[in-house]
Amino acid sequence: MRHVHALRIGPAGFRVGSDWRGPVAELAALYDDYPAPVDGIPDFTVRLFAARPWRRVLRPSVTIGGDYVLPDALPLPLRLGLLAAEMGMNLQMALGQRRYLLLHAATVERDGRALLMTGVSGSGKSTLAALLMARGWRLMGDEFALIDPASGMVHGFPRLVSLKNQAIGVVERALPAGRFGPLQPDTPKGTIRHLKPDPGSVAAMDVPAMPVAILFPSFGHAAEVRAVPPTETFVRLTQASTNYVTLGERGFDALTRLVTGVPAHAIDYPDTETAIAMAEQLWEAAG
């Protein structure tokens, strides 16, 4: 690859290479204070390349490759190169991570105690995580929660927060000094803008936390809180995990300990202020 940037996000090291300078330059600018992979050796490699030589210059389109790939994935236009790089790193984790149980969840932490938020796309978990970070919480991750099967602790994976559509303006107003990536319109999920985690979240990426509460948020409904029993939580989280089946017995044991030891609630909310109040109240109650 002609242009390369290497970085470590929590316990995972990446080497991102590209046929074009732009995606790597945007990635390096937003991850400028992240450490290099341990001993300079990445765990995963991402390649952003033109599937045909002329696609480097004629309507340039980015194909996402790497150690793990989805053969049928469609390329993205070069203007979405940063999104392609982020998708590539997420893909390597989703398909290749074997050390931790991965849950598709946003995670924030305060006083050594972590709050996990998971749900379908559009539920608002990324927005809530960013807004809680604006209120002093540590952002441990937006895309994945990494559960250590041995200890049950959550390990940080504070990648860029992927904000979508109306959430972009909400978070921009809450974090006027925040570092944002370029606006990326006309993606498969609408307009996307990435938010860099604050310096405290980056500096503490290697500090694990104990999960104390699990939330299943759902935006656009009247305010309501419902306790979710462990059996239902278990089923929901197996659906939210990309490697539960691959981990086998380790994954089953880790998830069983999580759902039997950590209370879970479904929260419906009409606006972000209501959701934040609910999240902080449930976190306090779990202590």
C-alpha positions in Angstrom: 0.0 0.0 0.0 1.3 3.4 -0.9 -0.1 5.2 2.2 -0.1 3.6 5.6 -1.0 4.5 9.2 -0.6 2.1 12.2 -2.4 2.6 15.5 -3.7 0.8 18.6 -7.2 1.1 19.9 -7.4 -0.5 23.3 -6.0 -4.0 23.0 -6.1 -4.2 19.2 -3.5 -2.9 16.8 -4.2 -2.0 13.2 -2.3 -1.3 10.1 -4.4 0.6 7.6 -3.1 0.9 4.0 -4.6 2.8 1.1 -4.0 3.4 -2.6 -5.0 7.0 -1.9 -3.5 9.5 0.5 -6.9 11.0 1.6 -8.4 8.3 3.7 -5.1 7.6 5.6 -4.6 11.4 6.2 -8.1 11.8 7.6 -7.6 8.7 9.8 -4.2 9.8 11.0 -5.5 13.3 11.9 -8.4 12.0 14.0 -6.3 9.3 15.7 -3.2 11.5 16.1 -2.6 10.8 19.8 -3.3 7.1 19.7 -0.4 4.8 20.4 1.3 2.5 17.9 0.6 -1.2 18.0 2.5 -3.1 20.7 6.1 -3.7 19.5 5.1 -2.2 16.2 3.2 -5.4 15.2 -0.5 -5.0 14.3 -3.1 -7.6 15.1 -5.1 -6.8 12.0 -4.4 -5.3 8.5 -6.9 -3.2 6.5 -6.5 -2.5 2.8 -8.3 0.2 0.9 -7.7 -0.4 -2.7 -9.0 0.0 -6.3 -10.3 -3.3 -7.6 -9.3 -2.2 -11.1 -6.3 0.1 -11.9 -8.5 2.7 -13.5 -10.7 3.0 -10.4 -7.8 4.9 -8.7 -8.5 7.9 -10.9 -11.7 7.3 -12.9 -14.7 7.6 -10.6 -12.4 6.2 -7.8 -14.0 3.6 -5.7 -12.6 2.0 -2.5 -12.8 -1.7 -2.0 -12.3 -2.8 1.6 -9.8 -5.6 2.1 -7.7 -7.0 4.9 -7.1 -10.1 6.9 -10.8 -10.7 7.0 -13.2 -9.7 4.2 -16.8 -9.9 3.1 -16.5 -11.0 -0.5 -19.8 -9.5 -1.6 -19.3 -6.1 -0.1 -19.8 -3.2 -2.5 -17.0 -0.6 -2.9 -17.5 3.0 -1.6 -16.8 6.2 -3.4 -13.4 7.8 -2.5 -15.2 10.7 -0.7 -16.2 8.1 1.9 -12.7 6.9 2.4 -12.6 7.6 6.1 -15.9 5.6 6.5 -14.3 2.8 4.6 -11.3 2.7 6.9 -13.5 2.6 10.0 -15.6 -0.1 8.4 -12.5 -2.1 7.7 -11.2 -1.9 11.3 -14.7 -2.9 12.6 -14.8 -5.8 10.1 -11.4 -7.2 11.3 -12.7 -7.1 14.9 -16.0 -8.6 14.1 -14.6 -11.5 12.2 -11.2 -12.0 13.7 -11.3 -11.2 17.4 -11.0 -14.3 19.6 -9.6 -13.0 22.9 -12.7 -11.1 24.0 -16.5 -11.6 23.8 -17.6 -8.8 21.4 -20.9 -7.1 22.0 -22.3 -4.5 19.5 -22.7 -1.9 22.2 -21.6 1.6 23.3 -19.9 1.7 26.7 -19.2 4.5 29.1 -17.6 4.5 32.5 -17.5 6.5 35.7 -15.7 5.6 39.0 -14.5 2.3 37.6 -18.1 1.1 36.8 -19.3 0.7 33.2 -22.6 1.1 31.6 -23.3 -0.9 28.4 -25.9 0.3 25.9 -27.0 -1.9 23.0 -29.8 -1.9 20.5 -30.7 -1.9 16.8 -29.4 0.8 14.5 -31.2 4.1 15.2 -31.8 3.3 18.9 -29.6 6.2 19.9 -26.8 4.4 21.7 -23.9 6.2 20.0 -25.6 9.6 20.6 -26.2 8.8 24.3 -22.6 7.7 24.7 -21.3 10.9 23.1 -23.6 13.1 25.3 -22.6 11.2 28.4 -18.9 11.8 27.5 -19.8 15.5 27.2 -21.0 15.3 30.9 -17.7 13.8 32.1 -18.1 10.1 31.6 -15.3 8.1 30.0 -16.1 6.8 26.5 -14.9 3.2 26.4 -16.3 2.4 23.0 -19.0 3.1 20.5 -19.0 0.1 18.3 -17.9 -2.8 20.5 -17.8 -3.7 24.1 -15.0 -6.1 24.8 -15.8 -8.6 27.6 -12.8 -10.5 29.1 -14.1 -14.1 29.5 -11.7 -14.7 32.4 -12.4 -11.6 34.5 -15.7 -10.3 33.3 -14.2 -6.8 32.9 -14.9 -4.6 30.0 -11.9 -3.4 28.1 -11.8 -0.1 26.2 -12.1 0.2 22.4 -12.5 3.9 22.0 -12.7 4.3 18.3 -14.3 7.2 16.6 -18.0 7.7 17.4 -20.2 7.3 14.3 -22.9 10.0 14.5 -25.8 9.9 12.0 -28.2 12.4 10.6 -30.0 14.5 13.2 -27.7 13.3 16.0 -24.8 15.2 14.4 -26.2 18.6 15.3 -27.3 17.5 18.7 -23.7 16.3 19.6 -22.0 19.3 17.9 -24.0 21.6 20.2 -23.2 19.6 23.3 -19.5 19.5 22.4 -18.6 22.8 20.7 -14.9 22.1 21.3 -15.1 18.5 20.1 -13.0 17.2 17.2 -15.1 16.0 14.4 -14.3 14.4 11.1 -15.7 15.6 7.7 -19.4 15.4 6.9 -20.0 12.3 4.8 -23.4 12.5 3.1 -25.2 10.0 1.0 -23.9 6.9 2.8 -26.1 3.8 3.1 -27.2 5.2 6.5 -27.6 8.8 5.5 -25.2 11.5 6.6 -22.4 10.4 8.9 -19.8 12.4 10.9 -17.2 10.9 13.2 -16.4 12.3 16.6 -13.1 11.7 18.2 -13.2 10.6 21.9 -12.0 13.2 24.4 -8.4 13.1 25.6 -9.3 11.5 28.9 -11.0 8.6 27.1 -8.0 8.0 24.9 -5.5 8.2 27.7 -7.4 5.7 29.8 -8.1 3.2 27.0 -6.0 0.5 28.7 -7.9 0.7 32.0 -10.7 -1.9 32.2 -14.0 -1.4 34.1 -16.6 -3.6 35.8 -19.9 -3.6 34.0 -22.7 -2.7 36.4 -25.7 -2.0 34.2 -27.0 -2.9 30.7 -29.4 -0.7 28.8 -31.5 -1.4 25.7 -32.4 2.1 24.6 -35.2 2.9 22.1 -35.7 6.4 20.8 -39.0 8.0 19.7 -41.4 6.6 22.4 -42.9 7.9 25.6 -40.6 7.6 28.6 -40.7 4.1 30.1 -38.3 1.8 32.0 -38.7 -1.9 32.0 -36.5 -4.5 33.8 -35.3 -7.1 31.4 -34.9 -10.6 32.9 -31.6 -12.5 32.4 -33.1 -15.0 30.0 -34.2 -12.3 27.6 -31.0 -10.3 28.1 -29.0 -13.5 27.2 -30.9 -13.9 23.9 -30.6 -10.2 23.0 -26.9 -10.2 23.6 -26.2 -13.4 21.6 -27.9 -11.5 18.7 -25.7 -8.5 19.4 -22.4 -10.5 19.5 -20.3 -11.1 16.4 -18.2 -13.9 17.9 -20.3 -15.6 20.6 -20.6 -18.8 18.6 -16.9 -18.8 17.6 -15.8 -18.6 21.3 -17.9 -21.7 22.1 -17.9 -22.6 25.8 -15.9 -19.5 26.7 -18.5 -17.3 25.1 -21.3 -19.0 26.8 -19.7 -18.8 30.2 -18.8 -15.2 29.8 -22.3 -14.2 28.7 -24.0 -16.2 31.4 -21.9 -14.5 34.1 -22.7 -11.1 32.6 -26.4 -11.5 32.4 -26.8 -13.1 35.8 -24.6 -10.6 37.5 -25.5 -7.3 35.8 -29.1 -5.8 35.9 -30.6 -4.9 32.5 -33.3 -2.5 31.6 -35.1 -1.4 28.4 -35.6 2.3 28.2 -37.9 4.1 25.9 -37.3 7.8 25.6 -38.7 10.8 23.6 -35.6 13.0 23.8 -31.9 12.8 24.8 -32.3 14.7 28.1 -34.8 12.1 29.3 -32.5 9.2 28.2 -29.5 10.7 30.0 -31.5 11.1 33.2 -32.7 7.5 32.9 -29.2 6.2 32.3 -27.6 8.1 35.2 -30.4 7.0 37.5 -30.1 3.3 36.6 -26.3 3.5 36.9 -26.6 5.0 40.4 -29.2 2.3 41.4 -26.8 -0.4 40.2 -24.1 0.8 42.6 
